Amino acid sequence: MPVMHSNGMPLGTAAPSFSLPGVDGKTYSLDSFADAELLVVVFTCNHCPYAIACEDRLIAIQNDYRDEGVQLVAINPNDAEKYPDDSFEKMKERAAAKSFNFPYLRDESQAVARAYDAACTPDVFVFDRDRKLLYNGRIDDNWKEPAKVTRQELRELLDAALQGASVDFEHIPSMGCSIKWK
């Protein structure tokens, strides 16, 4: 499985709008998260080992930062015809099995993934209160072995942004499976 890296959306870019169905039966848009201080958009999927390895970390991040006004949303843009494990039904099953504590949305047309210039799963984007991009990079420095993580870039960014501190540090691209384009 070839490894892909995120493309690196320019910092300060406005969050592209979206309206996508969630596994919970609701439709979500940027406005659905208007109360969030920070919005974390993660392009992910059900079948990629990189994405699977990060699920528990994303759940923990949402748990740890929810009360501080951080909202995470996961979006699956993969071609479900070629990758049936990424179908909407399988997404519902995965979200229930893992007890996702954040919306898990389906980007069937892949238009949202293209608007964000997402390249891999997982691909993480963090937007400030004005929905300007603060970060497009990896979650941490060891996707495979959580116990060996030494740097947690996503948490560092969230902590700094919530404290009003500088978020000007090196953004190391996300790494994962390529998005499965139609």
N, CA and C of each residue as an Amber inpcrd file, in Angstrom:
protein
   546
   0.8520000  -1.1710000   0.0000000   0.0000000   0.0000000   0.0000000
   0.8990000   1.2370000   0.0000000   0.8670000   2.0400000  -1.0680000
   1.7450000   3.2170000  -1.1170000   1.3290000   4.2710000  -0.0970000
   2.3340000   4.8970000   0.4910000   2.1000000   5.9350000   1.4910000
   1.9630000   7.2820000   0.7990000   0.9670000   8.0450000   1.2120000
   0.7600000   9.4030000   0.6990000   0.9320000  10.3780000   1.8530000
   1.2500000  11.6300000   1.4980000   1.3520000  12.6990000   2.4900000
   0.3580000  13.7940000   2.1330000  -0.0550000  14.5490000   3.1340000
  -0.9810000  15.6540000   2.8850000  -0.3220000  16.6860000   1.9830000
  -1.1540000  17.4160000   1.2500000  -0.6610000  18.3960000   0.2810000
  -0.2300000  19.7030000   0.9180000  -0.7820000  20.0280000   2.0680000
  -0.4020000  21.2650000   2.7400000  -1.1950000  22.4750000   2.2800000
  -2.4700000  22.5200000   2.6290000  -3.3080000  23.6870000   2.3420000
  -2.6480000  24.9120000   2.9850000  -2.5960000  26.0430000   2.2880000
  -1.9650000  27.2410000   2.8650000  -2.6690000  27.7110000   4.1410000
  -1.8710000  28.0340000   5.1450000  -2.4240000  28.5440000   6.3980000
  -3.2080000  29.8140000   6.1270000  -4.2980000  29.9970000   6.8570000
  -5.1510000  31.1610000   6.6690000  -6.2610000  30.9470000   5.6580000
  -6.2350000  29.8310000   4.9330000  -7.2810000  29.5200000   3.9620000
  -8.6110000  29.3300000   4.6970000  -9.6760000  29.8820000   4.1240000
 -11.0100000  29.7060000   4.7070000 -11.4680000  28.2640000   4.5200000
 -12.1300000  27.7370000   5.5260000 -12.6480000  26.3650000   5.4430000
 -13.6790000  26.2770000   4.3250000 -13.4740000  25.3730000   3.3740000
 -14.4960000  25.1830000   2.3440000 -15.7970000  24.6830000   2.9750000
 -16.9040000  25.1830000   2.4700000 -18.1980000  24.7840000   3.0300000
 -18.5400000  23.3620000   2.5950000 -19.4480000  22.7590000   3.3150000
 -19.9110000  21.4190000   2.9660000 -21.2940000  21.1970000   3.5490000
 -21.9660000  20.2190000   3.0020000 -23.2310000  19.7220000   3.5270000
 -23.2260000  18.2280000   3.2410000 -23.0130000  17.4450000   4.2980000
 -22.8030000  16.0090000   4.1260000 -23.6320000  15.2090000   5.1300000
 -24.0600000  14.0100000   4.7140000 -24.8060000  13.1500000   5.6320000
 -23.8850000  12.4820000   6.6440000 -24.3800000  12.3880000   7.8800000
 -23.6520000  11.7030000   8.9360000 -24.2340000  10.3290000   9.1920000
 -23.4420000   9.4820000   9.8010000 -23.9060000   8.1270000  10.0990000
 -25.0400000   8.1280000  11.1220000 -25.2310000   9.2570000  11.7940000
 -26.3080000   9.3860000  12.7820000 -27.6320000   9.8370000  12.1730000
 -27.6790000   9.9580000  10.8320000 -28.9100000  10.3440000  10.1540000
 -29.0870000  11.8350000   9.9730000 -28.1830000  12.6450000  10.5220000
 -28.2490000  14.0970000  10.3750000 -27.3870000  14.5430000   9.1970000
 -27.6820000  15.7360000   8.6960000 -26.8440000  16.3650000   7.6830000
 -26.0720000  17.4760000   8.3640000 -24.7770000  17.5530000   8.0960000
 -23.8960000  18.5200000   8.7450000 -23.3010000  19.4810000   7.7310000
 -23.1160000  20.7240000   8.1920000 -22.4370000  21.7530000   7.4020000
 -21.4790000  22.4880000   8.3360000 -20.7060000  23.4070000   7.7910000
 -19.8360000  24.2190000   8.6550000 -20.6520000  24.9140000   9.7330000
 -21.8460000  25.3790000   9.3740000 -22.7080000  26.0750000  10.3360000
 -23.1190000  25.1820000  11.5080000 -23.1000000  23.8710000  11.3040000
 -23.4430000  22.9460000  12.3860000 -22.4680000  23.0560000  13.5490000
 -21.2850000  23.6020000  13.2660000 -20.2290000  23.6920000  14.2700000
 -19.9030000  25.1430000  14.6180000 -20.8800000  26.0250000  14.4360000
 -20.6670000  27.4620000  14.6380000 -20.2140000  27.8020000  16.0530000
 -20.5850000  27.0010000  17.0280000 -20.2160000  27.2850000  18.4180000
 -18.8050000  26.8330000  18.7800000 -18.1690000  26.0690000  17.9150000
 -16.8420000  25.5310000  18.2280000 -15.7650000  26.6060000  18.1140000
 -14.9160000  26.6770000  19.1310000 -13.7490000  27.5760000  19.0840000
 -12.7800000  27.1220000  18.0020000 -12.5580000  25.8300000  17.9500000
 -11.6780000  25.2250000  16.9530000 -12.4170000  24.0580000  16.3200000
 -12.2830000  23.9330000  15.0080000 -12.9050000  22.8330000  14.2800000
 -11.8010000  21.9820000  13.6670000 -11.8030000  20.7040000  14.0120000
 -10.8250000  19.7540000  13.4860000 -11.5410000  18.8770000  12.4620000
 -11.1530000  18.9990000  11.1980000 -11.7250000  18.2100000  10.1130000
 -10.7000000  17.1430000   9.7400000 -11.1120000  15.8850000   9.8290000
 -10.2020000  14.7770000   9.5310000 -10.7900000  13.9390000   8.4030000
 -10.0660000  13.8740000   7.2900000 -10.4560000  12.9670000   6.2190000
  -9.8940000  11.6030000   6.5860000 -10.7810000  10.6130000   6.6310000
 -10.3930000   9.2890000   7.0980000 -11.2200000   8.2460000   6.3680000
 -11.0810000   7.0040000   6.7610000 -11.8560000   5.9320000   6.1370000
 -11.8770000   4.7240000   7.0590000 -12.5070000   3.6600000   6.6010000
 -12.6360000   2.4480000   7.4070000 -11.5430000   1.4230000   7.1580000
 -10.9300000   1.4250000   5.9750000 -10.0720000   0.2910000   5.6190000
  -8.5730000   0.5560000   5.7250000  -8.1440000   1.7860000   5.7480000
  -6.7140000   2.1110000   5.7460000  -6.0960000   1.8430000   7.1180000
  -4.9850000   1.1010000   7.1840000  -4.3720000   0.8310000   8.4870000
  -3.9320000   2.0960000   9.2230000  -3.5130000   3.1220000   8.4970000
  -3.1170000   4.3860000   9.1340000  -4.3280000   5.0340000   9.8050000
  -5.4430000   5.0600000   9.0850000  -6.6680000   5.6630000   9.6210000
  -7.1920000   4.8670000  10.8180000  -7.1970000   3.5560000  10.6930000
  -7.6690000   2.6990000  11.7830000  -6.8180000   2.9080000  13.0350000
  -5.5090000   3.0040000  12.8370000  -4.5900000   3.1680000  13.9710000
  -4.8210000   4.4740000  14.7220000  -5.4010000   5.4590000  14.0580000
  -5.6040000   6.7780000  14.6780000  -6.9760000   6.9530000  15.3180000
  -7.8810000   6.0130000  15.1140000  -9.2480000   6.1820000  15.6160000
  -9.3060000   6.4320000  17.1190000  -8.6100000   5.6290000  17.8970000
  -8.6590000   5.8040000  19.3520000  -8.0660000   7.1430000  19.7660000
  -7.0540000   7.6140000  19.0420000  -6.4610000   8.9190000  19.3460000
  -7.4510000  10.0410000  19.0650000  -8.1950000   9.9130000  17.9680000
  -9.1880000  10.9420000  17.6430000 -10.3080000  10.9590000  18.6850000
 -10.7420000   9.7860000  19.1070000 -11.7620000   9.6970000  20.1600000
 -11.2450000  10.3650000  21.4330000 -10.0040000  10.0840000  21.8020000
  -9.4170000  10.6710000  23.0170000  -9.2880000  12.1850000  22.8930000
  -8.8820000  12.6630000  21.7210000  -8.7500000  14.1090000  21.5130000
 -10.1090000  14.7820000  21.6710000 -11.1560000  14.1960000  21.0750000
 -12.4850000  14.7940000  21.2230000 -12.9140000  14.7890000  22.6830000
 -12.6710000  13.6970000  23.3840000 -13.0030000  13.6350000  24.8190000
 -12.2610000  14.6980000  25.6090000 -10.9770000  14.8330000  25.3460000
 -10.1260000  15.7280000  26.1290000 -10.3700000  17.2090000  25.8490000
 -10.8390000  17.5470000  24.6600000 -10.9470000  18.9570000  24.2730000
 -12.3820000  19.4510000  24.0670000 -13.3540000  18.5770000  24.1600000
 -14.7530000  18.9830000  23.9280000 -15.1570000  20.1520000  24.8200000
 -14.8410000  20.0780000  26.1020000 -15.2500000  21.1240000  27.0420000
 -14.5210000  22.4410000  26.8180000 -13.4570000  22.4150000  26.0380000
 -12.7200000  23.6400000  25.7170000 -13.1760000  24.2430000  24.3900000
 -14.2090000  23.6600000  23.7970000 -14.7650000  24.2210000  22.5780000
 -14.1860000  23.6720000  21.2910000 -13.5460000  22.5190000  21.3670000
 -13.0020000  21.8870000  20.1630000 -14.0030000  20.8530000  19.6630000
 -14.2750000  20.8970000  18.3640000 -15.1560000  19.8980000  17.7560000
 -14.4130000  19.2100000  16.6240000 -14.3970000  17.9010000  16.6660000
 -13.8010000  17.0930000  15.6150000 -14.9110000  16.5620000  14.7300000
 -14.6560000  16.5150000  13.4330000 -15.5810000  15.8970000  12.4870000
 -14.7500000  15.0650000  11.5140000 -15.1770000  13.8330000  11.2830000
 -14.4730000  12.9340000  10.3700000 -15.2790000  12.8150000   9.0810000
 -14.5630000  12.8040000   7.9600000 -15.2030000  12.7250000   6.6450000
 -14.5500000  11.5960000   5.8520000 -15.3760000  10.6880000   5.3390000
 -14.8850000   9.5900000   4.5060000 -15.2240000   9.8910000   3.0450000
 -14.1900000  10.1570000   2.2150000 -14.4270000  10.4730000   0.8160000
 -14.1540000   9.3100000  -0.1420000 -13.7670000   8.1520000   0.3600000
 -13.2990000   7.0800000  -0.5170000 -14.3880000   6.5140000  -1.4180000
 -13.9580000   6.0220000  -2.5780000 -14.8260000   5.3700000  -3.5470000
 -15.2940000   4.0390000  -2.9610000 -16.5420000   3.9890000  -2.5370000
 -17.0700000   2.7900000  -1.8770000 -17.3520000   1.6690000  -2.8680000
 -17.4520000   1.9990000  -4.1390000 -17.6600000   0.9450000  -5.1310000
 -16.4060000   0.0760000  -5.2430000 -15.2560000   0.7240000  -5.2580000
 -13.9890000  -0.0160000  -5.3400000 -13.5270000  -0.5010000  -3.9660000
 -13.9580000   0.1870000  -2.9240000 -13.5640000  -0.1440000  -1.5490000
 -14.8200000  -0.2780000  -0.6920000 -15.5040000  -1.4370000  -0.7840000
 -16.7880000  -1.6250000  -0.0990000 -16.7420000  -1.4070000   1.4140000
 -15.5700000  -1.5770000   2.0310000 -15.4710000  -1.3300000   3.4700000
 -15.7160000   0.1340000   3.8160000 -15.6800000   1.0070000   2.8120000
 -15.9070000   2.4300000   3.0370000 -17.3180000   2.8760000   2.6590000
 -18.2210000   1.9230000   2.4820000 -19.6100000   2.2710000   2.1710000
 -20.2530000   2.9590000   3.3730000 -21.3390000   3.6530000   3.1220000
 -22.0440000   4.3600000   4.1890000 -22.5190000   3.3770000   5.2630000
 -22.9990000   2.2070000   4.8450000 -23.4450000   1.1970000   5.8150000
 -22.2920000   0.7330000   6.6920000 -21.1370000   0.4960000   6.0730000
 -19.9570000   0.0620000   6.8410000 -19.4600000   1.1860000   7.7510000
 -19.6200000   2.4300000   7.3050000 -19.2650000   3.5710000   8.1600000
 -20.1270000   3.5730000   9.4190000 -21.4250000   3.3310000   9.2440000
 -22.3350000   3.2800000  10.3940000 -21.8960000   2.1910000  11.3690000
 -21.5500000   1.0320000  10.8190000 -21.1090000  -0.0840000  11.6590000
 -19.8260000   0.2700000  12.4080000 -18.8790000   0.8910000  11.6970000
 -17.5890000   1.2350000  12.3140000 -17.7780000   2.2620000  13.4250000
 -18.5730000   3.2860000  13.1460000 -18.8120000   4.3340000  14.1450000
 -19.4570000   3.7520000  15.4020000 -20.3910000   2.8290000  15.2200000
 -21.0480000   2.2000000  16.3690000 -20.0760000   1.2890000  17.1210000
 -19.3050000   0.4990000  16.3910000 -18.3710000  -0.4390000  17.0220000
 -17.2990000   0.2880000  17.8300000 -16.8570000   1.4420000  17.3360000
 -15.8010000   2.2060000  18.0050000 -16.3560000   3.2790000  18.9400000
 -17.6700000   3.4510000  18.9540000 -18.3140000   4.5000000  19.7640000
 -17.7260000   5.8750000  19.4590000 -17.6980000   6.2090000  18.1640000
 -17.2000000   7.5300000  17.7740000 -17.9830000   8.6030000  18.5190000
 -17.2830000   9.5780000  19.0600000 -17.8920000  10.6730000  19.8140000
 -17.8580000  11.9720000  19.0130000 -17.8130000  11.8370000  17.7190000
 -17.7870000  12.9590000  16.7830000 -18.5630000  12.5460000  15.5350000
 -19.0670000  13.5050000  14.7800000 -19.7840000  13.1600000  13.5540000
 -18.8600000  12.4800000  12.5420000 -19.3890000  11.4650000  11.8850000
 -18.6670000  10.7430000  10.8320000 -19.5060000  10.9020000   9.5740000
 -18.9700000  11.6220000   8.6020000 -19.7260000  12.0490000   7.4340000
 -19.2620000  11.3530000   6.1600000 -20.1680000  11.2420000   5.2080000
 -19.8820000  10.6110000   3.9150000 -19.8030000  11.6670000   2.8250000
 -18.6640000  11.7100000   2.1180000 -18.4450000  12.6130000   0.9810000
 -18.5120000  11.7790000  -0.2970000 -19.7110000  11.3780000  -0.6590000
 -19.9220000  10.4810000  -1.7940000 -19.3860000  11.0600000  -3.0980000
 -19.5910000  12.3410000  -3.3230000 -19.1520000  12.9690000  -4.5800000
 -17.6600000  13.2820000  -4.5840000 -17.0450000  13.2470000  -3.4370000
 -15.6350000  13.5890000  -3.2290000 -15.3500000  15.0770000  -3.4480000
 -16.3910000  15.8750000  -3.6140000 -16.2150000  17.3150000  -3.8550000
 -15.6070000  18.0170000  -2.6460000 -15.9760000  17.5880000  -1.4540000
 -15.4460000  18.2300000  -0.2470000 -13.9620000  17.9000000  -0.0900000
 -13.5960000  16.6490000  -0.2880000 -12.1790000  16.2680000  -0.2050000
 -11.3540000  17.0590000  -1.2160000 -11.8870000  17.2470000  -2.4050000
 -11.1700000  18.0310000  -3.4250000 -11.0740000  19.5030000  -3.0080000
 -12.1320000  20.0420000  -2.4420000 -12.1150000  21.4490000  -2.0120000
 -11.0710000  21.6790000  -0.9230000 -10.8660000  20.6960000  -0.0690000
  -9.8680000  20.7940000   0.9980000  -8.4730000  20.3880000   0.5130000
  -8.3870000  19.8810000  -0.7080000  -7.1310000  19.3640000  -1.2610000
  -6.5830000  18.2480000  -0.3770000  -7.4940000  17.4490000   0.1670000
  -7.0980000  16.3030000   0.9880000  -6.4340000  15.2690000   0.0870000
  -5.4520000  14.5690000   0.6350000  -4.6960000  13.6150000  -0.1690000
  -4.6670000  12.2140000   0.4200000  -4.7390000  12.1350000   1.7520000
  -4.5360000  10.8380000   2.3910000  -5.4980000  10.6700000   3.5630000
  -5.5270000   9.4390000   4.0630000  -6.3090000   9.1550000   5.2600000
  -5.3670000   8.5800000   6.3100000  -5.2680000   9.2550000   7.4540000
  -5.9650000  10.4870000   7.8370000  -5.2600000  11.7370000   7.3090000
  -6.0330000  12.7800000   7.0560000  -5.5170000  14.1000000   6.6860000
  -6.2530000  15.0970000   7.5790000  -5.5080000  15.8110000   8.4190000
  -6.0660000  16.6310000   9.4990000  -5.9700000  18.1180000   9.1710000
  -7.0830000  18.8240000   9.3480000  -7.1600000  20.2710000   9.1410000
  -7.7660000  20.8890000  10.4000000  -7.1360000  21.9330000  10.9330000
  -7.6690000  22.6180000  12.1140000  -7.9660000  24.0630000  11.7400000
  -9.1890000  24.4930000  12.0420000  -9.6420000  25.8420000  11.7250000
  -9.9790000  26.5990000  13.0020000  -9.6590000  27.8890000  13.0060000
  -9.9400000  28.7290000  14.1690000 -11.4070000  29.1400000  14.2000000
 -11.7600000  29.9960000  15.1250000 -13.1370000  30.4560000  15.3080000
 -13.6980000  31.0970000  14.0400000 -12.8270000  31.7790000  13.2760000
 -13.2410000  32.4100000  12.0170000 -13.1710000  31.4440000  10.8450000
 -12.8560000  30.1930000  11.1420000 -12.7330000  29.1080000  10.1660000
 -11.6390000  29.3660000   9.1300000 -10.5260000  29.9020000   9.6520000
  -9.2930000  30.0580000   8.8730000  -8.3500000  28.9400000   9.2980000
  -7.6310000  28.3810000   8.3250000  -6.7670000  27.2380000   8.6120000
  -5.5910000  27.6110000   9.5010000  -5.4650000  26.8690000  10.5980000
  -4.3310000  27.0060000  11.5120000  -3.3130000  25.8960000  11.3090000
  -3.7880000  24.7350000  10.8400000  -2.9210000  23.5600000  10.8140000
  -3.4270000  22.5550000   9.8000000  -2.5030000  21.9840000   9.0450000
  -2.7790000  20.8360000   8.1780000  -1.5660000  19.9240000   8.3080000
  -1.7040000  18.8890000   9.1190000  -0.5540000  18.0280000   9.3720000
  -0.9510000  16.7520000  10.0730000   0.0590000  16.1230000  10.6390000
  -0.1690000  14.8270000  11.2620000  -0.7080000  14.9710000  12.6900000
  -1.2070000  13.8660000  13.2080000  -1.7340000  13.8150000  14.5690000
  -0.5810000  13.7570000  15.5640000   0.3540000  12.8660000  15.2890000
   1.5240000  12.7050000  16.1510000   2.6370000  12.0270000  15.3550000
   3.7130000  11.6610000  16.0270000   4.8930000  11.1710000  15.3190000
   5.0310000   9.6500000  15.2530000   3.9950000   8.9050000  15.6210000
   4.0910000   7.4550000  15.4980000   2.6990000   6.8720000  15.2990000
   2.2790000   6.7640000  14.0490000   0.9330000   6.2830000  13.7530000
   0.7430000   4.8350000  14.1930000   1.8150000   4.0490000  14.1590000
   1.6950000   2.6080000  14.3600000   1.7030000   2.1780000  15.8270000
   2.5100000   2.8620000  16.6350000   2.6710000   2.4430000  18.0250000
   2.4200000   3.6170000  18.9700000   1.1830000   3.7690000  19.4320000
   0.8430000   4.9020000  20.2990000   1.7390000   5.0310000  21.5270000
   2.2010000   3.9190000  22.0590000   3.0490000   3.9680000  23.2580000
   4.4160000   4.5910000  22.9730000   4.7890000   4.6590000  21.7040000
   6.0950000   5.2130000  21.3360000   6.0020000   6.6420000  20.7970000
   4.8440000   7.2570000  20.9170000   4.6840000   8.6480000  20.4740000
   5.5350000   9.5490000  21.3620000   6.3110000  10.4350000  20.7280000
   7.1120000  11.4030000  21.4840000   6.6750000  12.8350000  21.2000000
   5.9450000  13.0380000  20.1220000   5.4790000  14.3820000  19.7740000
   4.0370000  14.2940000  19.3070000   3.1650000  15.0830000  19.9140000
   1.7410000  15.0890000  19.5780000   1.3820000  16.4420000  18.9700000
   1.6950000  16.6090000  17.7000000   1.5200000  17.9090000  17.0550000
   0.0940000  18.4340000  17.1200000  -0.8870000  17.5830000  16.9080000
  -2.2720000  18.0570000  16.9380000  -2.6350000  18.5860000  18.3220000
  -2.3030000  17.8650000  19.3600000  -2.5820000  18.3360000  20.7180000
  -1.8020000  19.6140000  21.0270000  -0.5450000  19.6880000  20.5900000
   0.2590000  20.8960000  20.8130000  -0.4050000  22.1030000  20.1520000
  -0.8950000  21.9010000  18.9340000  -1.5610000  22.9880000  18.2060000
  -2.8340000  23.4050000  18.9290000  -3.6500000  22.4390000  19.3320000
  -4.8990000  22.7550000  20.0320000  -4.6190000  23.5050000  21.3300000
  -3.6420000  23.0410000  22.0980000  -3.2950000  23.7070000  23.3570000
  -2.8700000  25.1520000  23.1080000  -1.9840000  25.3580000  22.1400000
  -1.4880000  26.7060000  21.8480000  -2.6200000  27.6130000  21.3760000
  -3.4400000  27.1230000  20.4620000  -4.5290000  27.9420000  19.9200000
  -5.5370000  28.3100000  21.0050000  -5.8610000  27.3740000  21.8650000
  -6.8230000  27.6470000  22.9330000  -6.2830000  28.6400000  23.9570000
  -4.9650000  28.6930000  24.1090000  -4.3340000  29.6280000  25.0480000
  -4.0120000  30.9690000  24.3960000  -4.3030000  31.0930000  23.1000000
  -4.0000000  32.3290000  22.3970000  -2.5250000  32.5000000  22.1010000
  -1.7680000  31.4200000  22.1940000  -0.3260000  31.4670000  21.9290000
  -0.0620000  31.2920000  20.4370000   1.1680000  31.5070000  20.0480000
   1.5600000  31.3380000  18.6500000   1.3800000  29.8870000  18.2260000
   0.8450000  29.7100000  17.0500000   0.7190000  28.3720000  16.4760000
   1.6580000  28.2520000  15.2790000   2.6920000  29.0810000  15.2970000
   3.6650000  29.1190000  14.2100000   4.7920000  28.1310000  14.5000000
   4.5580000  26.8740000  14.1360000   5.6090000  25.8750000  14.2720000
   5.5490000  24.9570000  13.0600000   6.5570000  24.1170000  12.9180000
   6.6490000  23.2610000  11.7410000   5.4370000  22.3380000  11.6460000
   4.8410000  22.3290000  10.4640000   3.7120000  21.4490000  10.2030000
   4.2270000  20.2670000   9.4010000   4.2790000  19.1130000  10.0290000
   4.7400000  17.9080000   9.3520000   3.5180000  17.2480000   8.7220000
   3.5740000  16.9730000   7.4160000   2.3940000  16.4530000   6.7240000
   1.8600000  15.1610000   7.3310000   0.5600000  14.9940000   7.1950000
  -0.0600000  13.7190000   7.5460000   0.4960000  12.6480000   6.6200000
   0.4010000  11.4130000   7.0730000   0.8570000  10.2870000   6.2740000
  -0.2090000   9.2130000   6.3600000  -0.5300000   8.6080000   5.2260000
  -1.5200000   7.5500000   5.2410000  -1.7630000   6.9910000   3.8620000
  -2.8670000   6.2940000   3.7120000  -3.2590000   5.7420000   2.4200000
  -3.8110000   6.8720000   1.5580000  -3.6340000   6.7400000   0.2670000
  -4.1940000   7.7470000  -0.6310000  -5.7150000   7.6990000  -0.5630000
  -6.3270000   8.8540000  -0.7670000  -7.7800000   8.8660000  -0.9200000
  -8.0920000   8.0890000  -2.1840000  -9.1050000   7.2640000  -2.1290000
  -9.4660000   6.4140000  -3.2640000 -10.4500000   7.1710000  -4.1510000
  -9.8830000   7.8660000  -5.1310000 -10.6680000   8.7090000  -6.0360000
 -11.4400000   7.8630000  -7.0380000 -12.5630000   8.3980000  -7.4600000
 -13.3850000   7.7320000  -8.4870000 -12.7700000   7.9870000  -9.8480000
